[in-house]
Amino acid sequence: MPANLPPEYFAAEERYKAARTVQEKITTLEELMGTIPKHKGTDKLRADLRRRISKLKESVQKGKKTGRHESAFHIEREGAGRAVLLGMPNTGKSSLLACLTHATPVISEAPFSTWTPTPGMLIWENVPIQLIDTPPLNHDHMEAELFDLIRTADLLILLVDLQADTFQQLEDSVKILQENRIAIRCKKMPDEKVEPLDLQLVLVVVTKCDDESFTEDLQVFLGLVECPWPAVAVSSTKGYQLEKLRQAIFSELKLIRVFSKPPGKEIDHSAPFVLKTGSTVEDLSAKVHKDFLEKLKSARVWGTGVFDGQLVGRDHILQDGDIVELHI
C-alpha cells in the first residue's frame, strides 16, 4: 500500500535535514511522525522513525553520563546560515544580539564584559539565521579558538561605534583579523594578493546612531572607508533600522526563499525552502525529496522573470520569493 505522504511531511523532512544538533533532530523527527497518516502503508516508515528517535535519545543520555567537556567556542551550527558579530570593546555587540534574537547576553558599559561566545537565532521572513556574539577584538591576548570560530562563519558582521573613533576601530579590527590570517573580502582588493589568508564576507554595522544629529558623522566615516563594504547604521536603544539590518544580513548571506506549491493546493508561506543564490529547480527538488530529484519531469514557476505558472526545466535559476510547483 502506498504511503501517500502529505506536503507537510516533506517540509518537516527538510527541517530535519537542516537540523544540526541532536535535540533539534529529535524534535524534527517527532514532527515528521505527527505528519504521517496512520494506515498499513506507513507502518514501516513510522517504525523506522521511532527507532531513529530512540537512538538519538540514547545518545543524549550517554553524553550526559560521560560528562564530556566541550570548549565554549565550539557551537553547533543551526539555521540557514551563520553570522558572527565582531568588534572592538564597547561597540555594542551584545546589545545588538539581544535586540535581534531571544538571547540574553551580559550587557555592560564596562569593556570586556563578554568572555565567551553567545549564540542566538535571528528570524527574518520565516528564515532562521544563527548569530553569535563574541569576545571583543583587542591587540593583547586573544583565544586562538575565537579565530577558529570566526572561520566557520558564512558572514562576519563587523561593528564600529559611531560615537567613538569609528575609522580607527574599523582599521584595528581589520588588522587584528589579518594578523590571524583572516581577510575580509573587498572589491578593490584582488583575491590573489591575500591568497594565503582565509577570505570572509563582511557586513559593517555602525552602531549608536541614535538620532539625525549623527548623520554628518556617518557620512564622513563612510567617505573615509576605502573598500566598498556594505554598511548599515543602527541604534539598539532606539530600534533604528534594525529591520533593515535583518534584511541586509539575509541578503549578504546570498540566500533565497522558495515556496513549494503542491499541485491543486494552497502555498504554505510559513515554511520556505532556503537555497543559495543561483540555485535551480533541480536543487529545490533535491531539497524537497530524493524522489522528486529522480523523477522530476517539469515545474511551473510564479515569480521573477516568468509569467504566472510558466513551465520550466530543471536548469531554471530560481529567484527569492519564487513559487514552484514540481511535477513528477
C-alpha positions in Angstrom: 0.0 0.0 0.0 1.5 3.4 -0.9 2.3 5.8 1.9 0.6 8.9 0.2 2.6 11.3 2.4 1.2 14.9 2.7 3.3 18.0 1.8 3.7 18.7 5.5 5.8 15.6 5.7 8.3 16.8 3.1 8.5 20.3 4.8 9.2 18.6 8.1 11.8 16.3 6.5 13.6 19.3 5.1 13.8 20.8 8.6 15.2 17.5 9.8 17.9 17.6 7.1 18.8 21.1 8.1 19.0 20.2 11.8 22.5 20.4 13.3 22.1 19.5 17.0 20.9 16.1 18.3 18.0 17.7 20.2 16.9 19.6 17.0 17.0 16.3 15.1 14.8 14.6 17.8 12.3 17.5 17.6 12.0 17.5 13.8 11.7 13.6 13.7 8.8 13.9 16.2 7.3 16.5 13.9 7.7 14.0 11.0 5.8 11.4 13.0 2.9 13.7 13.5 2.5 14.4 9.8 2.3 10.7 8.7 -1.2 9.3 8.2 -1.8 6.1 10.2 -2.5 3.1 7.8 -0.8 -0.1 6.8 1.2 1.7 4.1 3.0 3.8 6.7 3.7 1.2 9.4 7.3 0.5 8.2 8.1 4.2 7.9 6.7 5.0 11.4 8.6 2.1 12.9 11.8 3.4 11.3 11.3 6.9 12.7 10.6 5.5 16.2 13.9 3.6 16.1 15.8 6.7 14.9 14.3 8.9 17.7 15.1 6.2 20.3 18.7 6.0 19.2 19.1 9.8 19.3 17.6 10.0 22.8 20.0 7.2 23.9 23.0 9.2 22.6 21.8 12.3 24.6 21.7 10.2 27.8 25.1 8.7 27.1 26.6 12.2 26.6 25.1 13.3 30.0 26.6 10.3 31.8 30.1 10.7 30.4 30.1 14.4 31.2 32.3 15.2 28.2 33.5 18.8 28.3 33.4 20.8 25.2 35.0 24.2 24.5 32.7 27.3 24.9 34.0 28.2 21.4 32.5 25.1 19.9 28.9 26.0 18.9 26.8 23.7 16.8 25.5 25.2 13.6 21.8 25.9 13.4 19.6 27.7 10.9 20.1 28.6 7.3 23.3 30.4 7.8 25.8 31.6 10.5 26.8 35.2 11.1 29.4 36.1 13.7 29.4 39.5 15.5 32.9 41.1 15.8 34.2 44.4 17.0 36.5 46.3 19.4 35.4 46.7 23.1 32.1 48.6 23.7 30.9 48.6 20.1 27.5 47.2 21.2 27.7 43.6 20.0 25.8 42.1 23.0 23.1 44.8 22.9 22.6 44.1 19.2 22.4 40.3 19.7 19.7 40.9 22.4 17.7 43.1 20.1 17.8 40.8 17.1 17.3 37.4 18.9 15.9 36.0 22.1 19.4 35.5 23.5 20.3 37.1 26.9 24.0 38.0 26.8 25.7 40.1 29.5 25.3 43.7 28.6 27.5 46.3 30.3 29.2 49.6 29.6 32.3 48.2 31.0 34.7 46.8 28.4 35.4 43.1 28.1 32.1 42.0 29.7 31.8 39.3 27.1 34.3 36.4 27.7 32.7 33.6 25.8 30.6 33.4 22.6 26.8 33.6 22.9 24.6 32.2 20.1 21.1 33.5 19.3 18.6 32.9 16.4 17.5 35.7 14.2 14.3 35.1 12.3 13.7 37.1 9.0 10.7 36.2 6.8 10.5 32.8 8.5 14.2 32.1 7.8 16.3 31.2 10.9 19.8 32.7 10.9 22.3 31.9 13.7 24.0 35.0 15.2 27.0 34.6 17.6 28.2 37.3 19.9 32.0 37.0 20.6 34.6 38.5 23.0 35.9 41.8 21.7 38.8 42.1 19.4 41.9 43.6 21.0 45.7 43.9 20.5 46.5 41.9 23.6 45.9 38.2 24.3 43.0 36.6 22.4 41.9 33.0 22.5 43.1 31.1 19.3 39.7 29.3 19.4 37.9 32.5 18.7 39.5 32.7 15.2 38.6 29.1 14.6 35.0 30.1 15.3 35.3 33.1 13.0 36.4 30.8 10.2 33.2 28.8 10.4 31.1 31.9 9.7 29.2 32.4 6.5 29.2 36.2 7.2 31.2 38.4 9.5 29.3 41.4 11.0 31.9 44.0 12.0 30.6 46.6 14.4 32.0 50.1 14.9 30.8 52.7 17.4 29.7 56.0 15.7 30.2 57.9 18.9 33.9 56.9 19.2 36.9 56.8 16.9 34.9 54.9 14.2 37.5 54.7 11.5 40.3 53.6 13.9 38.0 50.9 15.2 37.5 49.5 11.8 41.1 49.8 10.9 42.2 48.0 14.1 39.6 45.2 13.6 40.7 44.5 10.1 44.4 44.5 11.2 43.7 42.0 14.0 41.9 39.7 11.7 44.7 39.8 9.1 47.3 39.2 11.8 45.4 36.0 12.5 45.3 35.1 8.8 41.7 36.2 8.2 41.0 38.7 5.5 37.6 40.3 4.7 36.6 40.5 1.0 36.9 43.8 -0.7 36.2 44.6 -4.3 39.3 46.9 -4.5 41.5 44.1 -3.1 42.2 41.4 -5.7 41.9 38.0 -4.2 45.4 36.9 -5.4 47.0 39.5 -3.0 45.6 37.7 0.0 45.6 34.2 -1.3 47.3 32.7 1.8 44.6 34.2 4.0 41.1 32.9 4.7 38.7 35.3 2.9 35.4 36.2 4.6 32.3 38.1 3.6 31.7 41.1 5.8 28.8 43.5 6.7 29.8 46.7 8.5 27.3 47.8 11.2 27.7 51.3 12.5 26.2 51.3 16.0 24.9 54.0 18.4 23.4 56.1 15.5 20.8 57.3 17.9 19.3 60.3 16.1 19.7 62.5 13.0 22.5 64.6 14.6 24.9 61.8 13.8 24.1 61.8 10.1 27.0 64.0 9.2 29.5 61.9 11.2 28.1 58.8 9.5 28.7 60.3 6.0 32.2 61.4 6.9 33.0 57.8 8.1 31.6 56.2 5.0 33.5 58.5 2.8 36.8 57.6 4.6 36.3 53.8 4.1 38.3 52.8 1.0 36.8 49.4 0.5 33.1 49.4 -0.6 31.9 47.1 2.1 28.1 47.0 2.6 27.2 49.0 5.7 24.1 49.7 7.8 23.8 52.3 10.6 21.6 51.2 13.6 20.7 52.0 17.1 20.0 49.2 19.6 18.5 51.6 22.1 16.2 53.4 19.7 15.5 50.4 17.4 16.7 52.5 14.4 17.0 50.4 11.2 17.0 47.0 12.9 14.6 45.6 10.3 16.9 47.0 7.5 19.8 45.2 9.2 17.9 41.9 9.4 17.2 42.1 5.7 20.8 43.0 4.9 22.1 40.0 6.9 19.9 37.7 4.8 20.9 39.4 1.6 24.7 39.3 2.3 24.4 35.6 3.2 23.4 35.1 -0.5 20.3 33.1 0.3 16.9 32.9 -1.4 13.5 31.7 -0.2 11.5 29.5 -2.4 8.0 28.2 -1.8 6.9 24.8 -2.9 3.3 24.6 -4.2 1.7 21.1 -4.3 -0.5 20.8 -7.5 -4.0 21.9 -6.8 -3.3 23.1 -3.3 -2.5 26.4 -1.5 1.0 27.6 -0.8 2.4 27.4 2.8 4.2 30.7 3.2 5.3 29.8 6.7 7.8 27.1 5.5 10.1 28.4 2.7 12.9 26.3 1.4 16.1 28.2 1.8 18.7 27.9 -1.0 21.9 29.6 -2.1 21.6 32.3 -4.7 21.9 30.8 -8.2 20.1 27.6 -7.2 18.0 25.8 -9.8 14.7 23.9 -9.9 16.8 20.7 -9.7 18.4 22.0 -6.5 15.0 22.6 -5.0 13.7 19.2 -6.0 16.7 17.6 -4.2 15.8 19.5 -1.0 12.1 18.5 -1.2 12.7 14.8 -1.5 15.0 12.4 -3.4 12.0 11.0 -5.3 11.4 14.5 -6.8 15.1 14.7 -7.9 15.0 11.4 -9.6 11.5 11.6 -11.2 11.1 15.3 -11.9 9.6 15.9 -15.3 8.9 19.6 -15.2 7.9 22.5 -13.0 5.7 25.6 -13.0 7.0 28.8 -11.5 5.3 32.0 -10.3 7.7 34.9 -9.6 10.6 36.9 -11.0 11.3 36.8 -14.7 8.5 34.4 -15.7 4.8 34.7 -16.4 2.5 33.1 -13.8 2.7 29.3 -13.9 5.4 29.3 -16.6 6.6 25.8 -17.5 10.4 25.5 -16.9 13.1 22.8 -16.9 15.4 21.5 -14.2 18.1 24.1 -15.0 15.8 27.1 -14.5 17.5 29.5 -12.0 15.2 30.5 -9.1 14.9 33.9 -7.5 14.0 35.0 -4.0 10.3 34.6 -3.3 9.6 32.3 -6.3 6.7 29.8 -6.0 7.4 26.4 -7.6 5.0 23.6 -8.5 7.0 20.3 -9.1 5.7 17.6 -11.4 6.9 14.0 -11.4 
